[in-house]
């Protein structure tokens, strides 16, 4: 299977002018693609913390489609820091309640 089909998320970031001049880069905006949302969030966090303008989303034809504009990147990155889902507690370790 081609590796392009495995990449379902993209992160696009605007390279600041001073960085472009220092590295002789012509393009102001660059994009990277990732296989998972978590990988995309990790990369986006790095760029966001460096002061870049960051956007992200799913690559077509992936569904559900999602686009995260730069104004909502901070909220999207906050989703990553939430604790993982913990299932219901097992009843094996609990004592039975006294019933009347």
Secondary structure, DSSP 8 states (H G I E B T S, - for coil): --HHHH--EEEEEE--HHHHHHHT---SEEEEEESSHHHHHHHHHHHHHTT-EEEEEE-TT-SS--EE-GGGHHHHHHHHTS--------STTS------
